[in-house]
Amino acid sequence: MKCIAYVSRAPISRASIREHSVRMPTGLSEIISASREHNPKSQITGIVSYREGQYFQVLEGPNFEVDKLMAKIAADPRHEDI
């Protein structure tokens, strides 16, 4: 088993949505939907939090699966400066 915690920055775009004066990145709901669909198949659990332009995420699961997911996240344009 492996547990990884990381912080990344959400790219600033004009497509960001304002809700109750909080800027929400357009990709956040897509990230959550994809996680709910794919992570159980890979035996990955975790949490994701977003605040002030940054994601904080903790992932836990089999070593290979967590490494594979982190490589995918590192290549995802919705994350910068991991």
C-alpha positions, 0 to 999 in steps of 0.5 A, a space after each residue: 500500500 502507498 499513501 501520497 499527499 500532494 498540493 497542486 495549483 489550478 490553472 487560472 482561466 476566464 472559464 472559472 465559475 464564481 459561486 458565492 464569491 468563491 472561484 471554482 475551477 471548471 475541471 473540479 466536478 470532472 475530477 470528482 466524477 472521474 475519481 468516483 468512477 475509476 478509483 474503486 476499480 483500482 482500489 484507490 481511496 482518498 480525499 480532494 480539497 480545493 481552496 484559493 486556487 489550490 488542490 490538496 489531495 491524499 491518495 491511498 492504494 496499491 503501489 502500482 495503481 497510485 503511481 499510475 494515477 499520479 503519472 496521469 495527474 502530473 500530465 493533467 492540464 488541470 493541475 500545475 506545480 504539483 
